Amino acid sequence: MTISRTVSRRKFIQGGLAMGALGLMFDAEGLFASPVQAAGERKRQLVLIQLSGGNDGLNTVIPYGAGAYYDARPQIAIAQNDVLKLTDQLGLHPAMSGLQELYKRSNVAIIEGAGYPGANRSHFRSIEIWQTAEPEKIGDTGWLGRYLDLAYAQKQHVSLPAVNVDPMLPKSLFARKIVVPSVHNIYEFRFRTDPHFRKDREKQLAAFEEIYRDFDSKRPHAELLQKAGLEANHASEQLLKIVKAYKGNVKYPAGKLGDGLKFISQMISGGVGAPVFTVSLDGFDTHANQKRAQANLLKQLSEGLLAFQTDLKEHGLDEDVLTLVFSEFGRRVGENSGKGTDHGTAEPLFIVGSQVKGGIYGEAPSLTSLDNGDLKYTVDFRTVYATILERWLAADSQEILGKHFEILPVV
């Protein structure tokens, strides 16, 4: 919101409602708060990276030892000599040297064949399933939203319960009791004064606070609005101070994901206690000319993950943060006529962190025993969610996911 010297008191208050609404999301004093944890327990935080569009898992974790892979993809298969080999059968895309480095440090767990029964190939429905963890119905809350409702159940004052570093809040963070902010641009997530009168910023902010303090509390919801407006302004300024105070020597890759991961690192190193952060990387719907497009995206992902882990380590926080990388579905086994791939099913997931027990988990789906041209999933993705909830966030996965799932020994 921008104000000018000539704005009226009424318009100023009306304009301030947008900023005031942000205050419903968090309070300034509780900016560094986190869910209730056992005494002496280190704070654990989770970062989710969504590869939007449906990443082709077969050209990400490549079954270079299988002839069927090359038979199905005569034009877009990655040559054996180019694969970054992990085993005598599997390897990474050549653009993923950063992730390979983390794998060598045993900081990466690769979960093969993740999917769910009755796979859906619609972008909208499939991402909804991954975000709600409810394949059997249209869920109205996200799996992490339900976690947040439980984690903050005993707290009356919620600060930043989680942070989404994207313009749109993913359904994974939809909750019944908790509201999560989307902070896409820290410089936009603040009370913006008139840029033509920069020297008057402090006076304009003072006027804003004076008006909100004197606001007529007899009006409906006035007290809540008054409190929200003041707290939102204080909290947004505090977040900006955290970003400005950040010191680091790590160079992140250019682009949306690199910027998002750097911002998350700034918040974590600055003391923001939110247990969950989400960010995405778009462009994985590679129906045509896949080789070049996916290579560029996987390079951003790989370099971003390496930079993020290195940054956390330099700040002594790498053992407190776990990162999960997923997409709404994989692609079909065979290439199409456009030198790309169409919507498919099962995919590999990545779990990254210093406390990860590195390696390859699950069973790689067969490339010859297919379901109408698609891979048959071998690991229910909710198994991964249950593992993170139980082993990392110390939550009751059955209460959140609605049923019991196996726990993987990855952390």
C-alpha atoms as one frame of an Amber mdcrd trajectory, in Angstrom:
protein
   0.000   0.000   0.000   1.267   3.478  -0.897   0.075   6.718   0.665   0.643
  10.327  -0.379   0.791  13.583   1.535  -2.744  14.503   0.547  -4.483  11.252
   1.442  -7.473  11.660   3.742  -7.773   9.992   7.144 -10.660   7.826   5.928
  -8.850   6.679   2.772  -5.722   6.077   4.791  -7.614   3.763   7.131  -9.371
   2.025   4.248  -6.084   1.530   2.430  -4.529   0.189   5.594  -6.991  -2.691
   5.702  -4.839  -4.635   3.262  -1.862  -4.325   5.524  -4.037  -5.008   8.544
  -5.234  -8.266   7.061  -1.666  -9.493   7.040  -1.615  -9.093  10.773  -4.167
 -11.859  11.081  -1.423 -14.159   9.893   1.216 -13.441  12.496   2.317 -11.110
  15.267   5.546  -9.181  15.604   6.528 -10.319  19.090   6.097 -13.973  18.192
   8.060 -13.806  14.974  10.633 -16.273  16.238   8.181 -18.644  17.876   7.927
 -22.318  16.974   5.577 -25.135  18.050   5.874 -26.491  21.554   8.901 -28.796
  21.800  10.535 -30.808  24.526  12.984 -28.991  26.762  16.446 -28.899  25.256
  15.241 -30.229  21.900  16.683 -28.547  18.825  14.200 -26.902  16.501  13.613
 -28.925  13.327  12.415 -27.332  10.123  11.136 -28.719   6.832  11.495 -27.206
   3.368   9.284 -28.428   0.509  10.292 -27.865  -3.104   7.580 -28.588  -5.645
   8.649 -29.225  -9.256   5.522 -27.901 -10.953   4.350 -29.399 -14.217   5.279
 -33.041 -13.686   8.994 -33.799 -13.718  10.230 -36.643 -15.915  11.714 -38.951
 -13.310  13.271 -41.351 -15.803  15.544 -38.611 -17.133  16.270 -37.408 -13.598
  17.203 -40.665 -11.872  18.225 -42.556 -14.974  18.053 -46.380 -15.297  21.036
 -46.300 -17.630  21.659 -50.013 -17.093  18.296 -50.987 -18.632  18.090 -51.472
 -22.372  14.320 -50.887 -22.233  14.993 -47.262 -21.253  16.915 -46.603 -24.468
  14.408 -48.580 -26.556  11.547 -46.382 -25.291  13.434 -43.111 -25.785  15.550
 -43.173 -28.935  15.788 -39.343 -29.103  15.635 -38.054 -25.537  17.393 -40.750
 -23.501  20.546 -39.616 -21.694  23.626 -41.390 -23.069  25.317 -43.805 -20.673
  28.596 -41.917 -20.851  26.854 -38.687 -19.755  25.030 -40.126 -16.750  26.353
 -39.198 -13.295  26.488 -42.756 -12.021  25.277 -43.651  -8.527  25.176 -47.447
  -8.946  25.808 -49.866 -11.795  22.162 -49.383 -12.801  21.111 -45.886 -11.775
  22.534 -42.397 -12.154  21.619 -38.723 -12.193  21.028 -36.363 -15.083  24.352
 -34.766 -16.151  23.073 -31.334 -15.078  22.801 -32.503 -11.456  26.429 -32.490
 -10.340  25.489 -30.459  -7.267  23.063 -33.112  -6.098  25.634 -35.786  -6.907
  28.062 -34.018  -4.565  25.468 -34.065  -1.782  24.756 -37.734  -2.518  28.452
 -38.545  -2.108  28.257 -36.931   1.346  25.330 -39.259   2.205  23.066 -36.206
   2.432  20.535 -37.384  -0.166  17.936 -40.147   0.007  16.293 -41.038  -3.306
  12.880 -42.692  -3.010  12.156 -44.634  -6.189   8.701 -45.256  -7.672   6.622
 -42.882  -5.522   2.955 -42.673  -6.416  -0.520 -43.668  -5.245  -3.391 -45.998
  -6.206  -5.508 -44.900  -9.166  -3.052 -42.282 -10.411  -4.571 -39.125 -11.872
  -2.865 -37.416 -14.831  -4.553 -34.030 -14.451  -2.171 -31.361 -13.159  -4.830
 -29.834 -10.922  -6.197 -33.021  -9.404  -2.844 -34.735  -9.013  -1.151 -31.820
  -7.260  -4.213 -31.563  -5.029  -3.752 -35.233  -4.114  -0.065 -34.728  -3.317
  -0.813 -31.610  -1.277  -3.744 -32.992   0.709  -2.491 -36.617   0.877  -6.086
 -37.713   0.248  -6.333 -39.600  -3.075  -9.773 -40.975  -2.262 -11.585 -37.643
  -1.877 -11.411 -33.900  -2.478  -9.721 -32.729   0.712 -10.178 -29.237   2.085
  -6.993 -29.164   4.196  -3.371 -29.926   3.380  -1.268 -32.573   5.084   1.001
 -29.875   6.508  -1.964 -27.678   7.354  -3.315 -30.472   9.540   0.124 -30.820
  11.097   0.204 -27.079  11.874  -3.256 -27.198  13.455  -2.022 -29.893  15.833
   1.422 -28.405  16.420   0.043 -25.030  17.467  -3.027 -26.348  19.287  -1.702
 -25.179  22.670  -0.575 -21.753  21.485  -2.913 -18.799  21.701  -0.606 -16.497
  19.764   0.656 -17.786  16.426   3.434 -15.901  14.684   4.759 -17.363  11.441
   3.330 -20.895  11.600   4.864 -21.566   8.182   6.058 -19.495   5.238   5.218
 -19.956   1.577   7.795 -18.300  -0.695   5.493 -18.205  -3.728   2.695 -15.885
  -4.880  -0.025 -18.517  -4.298  -0.457 -20.523  -1.110  -0.259 -24.278  -1.891
  -3.093 -26.423  -0.610  -0.562 -28.400   1.443  -0.639 -25.471   3.913  -4.426
 -25.084   4.060  -5.491 -25.474   7.701  -8.618 -25.008   9.794  -7.154 -22.927
  12.627  -3.898 -21.549  11.252  -3.381 -19.003   8.468  -0.071 -19.141   6.607
   1.334 -16.085   4.801   2.808 -16.083   1.310   5.911 -13.886   1.280   6.916
 -13.858  -2.365   8.871 -10.612  -2.182  10.045  -9.287   1.167  10.128  -5.737
  -0.170   6.455  -6.016  -1.147   5.501  -7.661   2.150   5.528  -4.401   4.065
   3.749  -1.108   4.484   4.769   0.812   1.367   4.874   4.543   1.676   4.807
   7.029  -1.180   8.066   6.609  -3.164   7.893  10.267  -4.186   8.417  11.317
  -0.573  11.003   8.852   0.745  12.185  11.232   3.478   8.692  11.235   4.915
   8.564   7.456   5.427   9.001   7.591   9.208   6.357  10.290   9.508   3.944
   8.309   7.362   4.507   5.172   9.444   4.014   7.169  12.622   0.756   8.536
  11.216  -0.351   5.005  10.346   0.262   3.799  13.893  -1.406   6.852  15.434
  -4.527   6.350  13.342  -4.722   2.665  14.220  -4.219   3.370  17.928  -7.019
   5.981  17.887  -9.351   3.912  15.740 -12.946   3.795  17.026 -13.045   0.529
  18.964 -16.847   0.600  19.150 -17.156  -0.360  15.507 -17.557  -4.062  14.561
 -14.225  -5.928  14.618 -12.416  -2.636  15.231 -10.294  -3.978  18.077  -9.130
  -6.917  15.972  -8.417  -4.637  13.019  -6.505  -2.223  15.220  -4.308  -4.958
  16.650  -3.814  -6.596  13.255  -2.708  -3.419  11.544  -0.111  -2.527  14.165
   1.301  -6.044  14.480   1.494  -6.591  10.725   3.510  -3.439  10.233   5.945
  -4.313  13.035   6.380  -7.905  11.851   6.983  -7.037   8.206   9.651  -4.521
   9.218  11.282  -7.150  11.442  11.432  -9.632   8.562  13.109  -6.994   6.419
  15.706  -6.410   9.137  16.463 -10.143   9.194  17.096 -10.167   5.456  19.311
  -7.089   5.623  21.298  -8.492   8.552  21.967 -11.800   6.803  25.616 -12.515
   6.046  26.677 -15.353   3.800  29.334 -16.240   1.247  27.350 -18.771  -0.770
  26.357 -17.957  -4.329  22.894 -19.175  -5.240  21.905 -19.902  -8.848  20.002
 -17.142 -10.606  16.274 -17.613 -10.856  13.137 -18.093  -8.816  14.246 -21.200
  -6.929  17.675 -19.839  -6.025  16.102 -16.611  -4.774  13.497 -18.551  -2.794
  16.003 -20.868  -1.135  18.255 -17.954  -0.235  15.314 -16.142   1.362  14.423
 -19.272   3.339  18.016 -19.537   4.532  17.935 -15.880   5.555  14.794 -16.436
   7.601  16.074 -19.610   9.256  19.480 -18.111  10.088  17.716 -14.971  11.312
  15.769 -16.970  13.872  12.343 -17.351  12.243  11.002 -20.438  13.976   8.423
 -21.593  11.432   8.617 -25.400  11.132   7.674 -25.443   7.436   8.719 -23.462
   4.354   7.479 -24.076   0.817   8.766 -22.972  -2.587   8.338 -24.191  -6.157
  10.112 -24.372  -9.500   7.899 -24.180 -12.594   8.307 -25.444 -16.137   8.417
 -29.255 -15.921   5.479 -29.904 -18.272   7.861 -30.993 -21.032   5.619 -32.233
 -23.831   8.087 -31.010 -26.459  11.832 -30.419 -26.754  12.350 -31.842 -23.297
  16.109 -32.373 -23.251  17.165 -28.737 -23.134  14.285 -27.473 -20.990  14.632
 -30.152 -18.322  18.404 -29.848 -18.235  18.135 -26.139 -17.401  15.564 -26.798
 -14.685  17.458 -29.690 -13.103  20.609 -27.576 -13.079  18.758 -24.866 -11.124
  17.408 -27.467  -8.708  20.735 -29.201  -8.190  22.784 -26.028  -7.753  20.091
 -24.535  -5.529  20.099 -27.540  -3.209  23.895 -27.542  -2.962  23.982 -23.802
  -2.238  21.213 -24.107   0.338  22.909 -26.968   2.191  26.259 -25.181   2.094
  24.672 -21.975   3.384  22.946 -23.782   6.243  26.193 -25.533   7.153  28.096
 -22.228   7.269  25.487 -20.974   9.745  25.580 -24.175  11.813  21.986 -25.053
  10.897  22.341 -27.893   8.407  21.434 -30.577  10.957  18.164 -28.820  11.776
  16.706 -28.595   8.267  15.279 -31.298   6.006  14.297 -30.683   2.357  11.769
 -32.730   0.366  11.626 -32.434  -3.440   8.538 -33.725  -5.277   6.376 -33.219
  -8.362   2.692 -33.897  -9.034   3.503 -36.872 -11.262   6.209 -38.369 -13.439
   6.044 -38.793 -17.223   5.240 -41.712 -19.515   7.964 -44.226 -20.304   7.965
 -43.699 -24.052   8.855 -40.378 -25.678   6.320 -38.634 -27.916   6.658 -37.265
 -31.443   7.623 -33.835 -30.125  10.830 -35.090 -28.491   9.142 -34.811 -25.124
   7.072 -36.893 -22.736   3.432 -36.857 -21.685   1.809 -37.032 -18.257   2.615
 -40.208 -16.383   2.536 -41.651 -12.886   5.340 -42.759 -10.554   8.378 -40.576
  -9.881  11.495 -40.412  -7.701  11.518 -38.168  -4.631  14.548 -36.541  -3.006
  15.067 -36.003   0.710  18.086 -33.824   1.432  19.780 -32.940   4.707  22.763
 -33.555   6.962  20.735 -35.969   9.094  19.547 -38.003   6.112  20.697 -41.591
   5.797  21.768 -41.321   2.192  21.088 -43.930  -0.433  18.409 -45.263  -2.743
  15.160 -46.500  -1.204  12.226 -48.337  -2.684  12.111 -50.413  -5.817  12.646
 -48.905  -9.262   9.464 -49.534 -11.307   9.694 -52.010 -14.167  10.160 -50.482
 -17.625   8.503 -53.438 -19.337   5.604 -54.345 -17.042   3.573 -51.170 -17.512
   0.071 -49.909 -16.828  -1.082 -48.697 -20.245   2.338 -47.237 -20.955   2.859
 -45.888 -17.443   5.090 -46.950 -14.585   3.497 -48.868 -11.736   4.239 -47.145
  -8.440   6.160 -49.151  -5.855   6.075 -46.751  -2.870   2.975 -44.900  -1.657
   4.034 -41.252  -1.362   2.235 -41.027   1.970   4.892 -43.376   3.327   7.380
 -40.548   2.789   5.049 -38.046   4.450   4.521 -40.371   7.414   8.283 -40.767
   7.785   8.840 -37.001   7.822   5.982 -36.404  10.242   7.068 -39.119  12.675
  10.862 -39.000  12.445  11.445 -35.324  11.745   8.488 -33.275  12.993   7.637
 -35.602  15.909   3.978 -35.700  14.931   1.332 -38.431  14.901   1.263 -39.350
  11.216  -1.817 -41.533  11.548  -3.854 -38.670  12.985  -2.730 -36.392  10.146
  -2.856 -38.872   7.241  -5.876 -40.827   8.421  -4.218 -44.252   8.393  -0.982
 -46.014   9.220   1.879 -46.047   6.725   5.286 -47.660   6.867   8.146 -45.570
   8.232  11.267 -45.484   6.075  14.723 -45.468   7.724  15.853 -42.326   5.878
  16.337 -39.982   8.885
